[in-house]
Structure formats: C-alpha cells, structure tokens
Amino acid sequence: MMKWVFVLVLGMVLMHGGFTTAQNSYTRDSLEDAARAAQSGETAAVRTLTDTVTNWLPMRFHSSANLNERMYQAELRYGQHTRPGVSVERLAAALNQLTADLKLPAYVKTNANQVQTYRMAMSRVYPMFLSALQTTSRPADVVSPSAAMFLVLQLLQMKMTDISYQIDPDTWVRDVEAKRNQAASRPPSRSAVLTVVRQSSKEQALARQYQALAREVASNSHRTVRPIQALLTTLGL
C-alpha cells in the first residue's frame, strides 16, 4: 500500500512541478544509497541494489520470470562495461510492445520524449539511481538495467491509473514543462498544504483495472507470460 500511494503522489507531483513534500524518504534514501554503493561494482553492493529495486517495483513478477537474478546479472555487466545501458528509445519501445501484446488502451503508449521527461523529473528524487554511470561518457538518455525496469513499470502504472497521463505523450510533455516553468516563476513558499484528493469513480475503476493486471502478472497467467518475457528481452534482461 505504501508503494502504491507513493507512486501515485509522485506522479501527480510530477505534473505540477514540485517534489519536496511528495518524497517518501525511506524509498528515496534506500534506492539512492544502494545505487551509490553499487557504483563500486562490488557484487554484494550490486545485489543489494537489485534486491532494493525489486522490492520497490509497483508490480510483482512470478518467480518463473527470474526477474531479480536477470536484473542482477545485467547490472553487473553494465557496471563492468561489458553491456550498454538502456536508452529512452528502448524503454519506450518496451512499453509500447507490452501495450500491444496485452491489448492495453492506446493511451498507455508512449514515446522517447515522454520517457526522457519522466526520467529527468524522477531523477530530481533519485539523482544517483537514474543517472548513467558517473565514471563513463555514456549518453544522458541511458540508464542502468535496474533503473530501466523501475522506470518502465512506474510509467506503466501512472499511464494506467492517472487520467492526467492519458493524453498524447508530446502534449503531456508540454503540459509538464509549462507547469514546471509556472512553479519556478512563483516566489518560494515556506508553507506546504497537503490536500487529500478523493478518487473519482473513473479513477477507482482505472485502479481496479491496473490491480487486475498486476495480479495476472504475479500469478503468471497465460495471457501475460509471453508479453512479460518480451518486455524483459527488449530491456536486455
């Protein structure tokens, strides 16, 4: 439940240009600390990172997918410079293929522009975790294998459950940038107002649809087996 609330709050804050009051400090610190330690390339540190990422993914995978071990091996090779990171183009392709394979609504589809904007916004919360390796000249639009998995599933959840994400990806990017610029132009405030927003009936229905999909993935339903394997393959896991 904590993860569910955190992702939804963070997603809404992304749309409105601020971050400070929406961060779950435990999630942020645990991922950031693990990512920082994994920069050493030590196997134990890399294992801690992938364990932490697996624990904070918004969707559980059936054991037969072997996700944690696949992430661990990919992350090790990434840190050893024997495999590339995952580009935002590949992330977008992975989510779009999953959308097509599972026959999800068209609004779940994305593009590299939206993925990069989402990634850069999230990197204000997770600067170490969502950056390329600090010791390389890898492009700025590349992330590690575990960060790629984290991003694609976070964005999938937001696009399935938050109405503000269910628009054309480029329109979403323009909206986010406009709201961020508007927030930046306002004088800083020392006060914060926490507003509890009651979900509409449509939002509740969207949440149920997402939760139903998450249960299918966790139980390895026949409908999701091949699409999930294709997702992992596209991400290089």
N, C-alpha and C positions, 0 to 999 in steps of 0.2 A: 504493500500500500504506500509506503514511504516513497519508493521509486516512482510509482505511478503519479503521485501528487507532485513530486519534484520535477518530473519531465514536463507535465502539463503547465506548471507555473513557469518554468524556464522558457518553454515555448511561447507562452503569452508575453513574457517579458521581452523576448527577442523581437516581437512585433512592435514593441513600444519603446525601444531604445535604451532601456536601463537594465542593470544587473544586480546592484548591491543588495537589495532586500530579498532577492529571489534565490540566492545561492543556498544550497544545503551544504554546510561547511564540512560535514563528515564525508559526503560523496566527493566534493571537490578536493579536499585535502588528501583523502586516501588514493584517489586516482593520480593526483599531481605528485605525491610522494613516491608512489610506485613507478611512475613514468620517469621521474628524476633518477631514482636508483637504477632503473633498467638501462639508462644511458651508459652505464659502466660495461654493459654486455655480459655481466656475470649471469650464469644460468639460473641461479636461485632468484635473483632480482627480476629476471625476465619472467620466470614462473609466477612470482608474486604479482607482477603486472597483469598477466593474462588471467590469473585467478580473480583479481580485483575487477577487471573488465567484465568477465563472465558473470560475476555476482551482481553487477550493476546494469547489465543489459535489460531493457524493458520487456524482453521476450525470452522464455526458456526454450532450450532445444533438447530433443530426445537424445539419450545417451548414444544411440547408434550414429548420430551425426558426428560424434567425437570432436565437438567444436573446440573445447579448451585445448586439447592436445594439438589440433591443427593450428590454432592461433599461436600457441607456444612455439611450435616448430617454425612457423612463418616469421614470427617476431625475432626469434634467434637469428635466422638467416638475414633478416633485414638489418639487424644490429651488426652483423658480421660483414655487411656489404656484399652478400652473395645473392641477394634478390632485391628488386626495386621496391619502392613503396607503392601505394595505391593512389592513382590520380583521381581528381574530382570527376573527370570524364568516365573513368571506370566505375566509380561509385554511382554515378547517375545511370550508367548502363545496367548495373546490377539491380538497382531498384526498379528500373523500367522493365527489365526482363521478369523480375518477380511479379510485378503488377500484371504483366501479360499472362504469365504462366498460371497465376491464381485467379485471373479474371477479376481483379480488383477494379474499383471505379477509376475512370480516366483521370480524375483529379489527383490520384496518388502519383502519377507520372511526374518526373522532374527533369531538370537539365543541369549541365555543369555550372551554369551561372547561379542557380539556386543553391546547389550543393556547396559551392565555394562561399557564398554569402552566409549560409547557415554555419559552415565550418568556421569562418572568421569570427562570426558573432559568438559561437560557442568557445572559441579559443580565448575570449576575454575571461571566461570562467576557468578553462583548462589550458593555459598557455603552453605548458610543457608537454602535456599529453597529446595535444592536437597540432604540434609543430613537427616539421621534418627534423631529422637528427641534427643536432647542433653542430656536429663535427664534420658535416658534409656540405656539398654545394647542391644538394637536391632541390628541385623547384619548390616554390612556396605553395603550390597546389597539390602537393603529395603528402600523404600521411602514412603512418605505420599500419601494418595489417590489423592490429587490435583496435587502433583508433578508427580505421575504416569500418570495422564491424560495428563499433559503438555508434558512429555517425549514421550509418545507413539504417540501423534499427530505430534510433531516436527519431530520424526524419520520417521513417515509415509510420511510426506511432503518431507523430504530430499531424501528418497528412491524412491519416485515417480518423482522427478524433477531434481536431481543432478546425473549425469552419474557416478561420482566417487563413489557413494554409491551403484551402481547397479552391484555389484560383490558378490562373495561368502562372507558371513559375517566374517568368520575367516581370509580370505585374506584381507578384509577391515581393520580388527583389526591390522594385521601385518603391513599393509601399514601406518596406523595412528601412530603406535608405532615407526616405522622406521623414519618417517618424524619428529615426536616429538623429538626423540633422535638426529636426524641430526640438528634440530633447536637449541636444548640445547647445542650442541657442538660448535656452532658458537659463536664468541665473541658478546656481546651485542652491539646494534647499537642505536645511539641517533636519527637517522633519520628514517622516515617512508615514503614509497612510496605507494600512493593509485593508483591502476590500475583499470580502468573501463573495464570490460570484456564484449564484446558484445555476446549475446546468439547466439548459432548456431541454424540452422533450427530445428535440432533434439531437442535441449533444449527448444525451443519455443513450439514445439509440445508436449513435456512432460509437460510443464507448463499448456498448454491448457487442457490436459487430467486431471491433478490434479484439476484445477479450475472447470472443469465439474463435477468431483466427489464431490467437496466441495459444489457446487450448489445443487446437488442431496441430500446431507445430510441436508443442510439448509432447503430445501423445503420438507423434509420428504418423498422422493419418495418411491414408493412401493418396489423398489429393495434394498433400504438401511435400511428400518425400522428394520427388524429382525437382520441383521448384527450389527447395531449400538447398539441395545438392548443387544445383546450377548457380545459385547465389554464392555459395562458398567457393565454387570453382572460379567464377568471374572475379571474385575478390582475391584470388590466388591463395586460398586457404586449403 
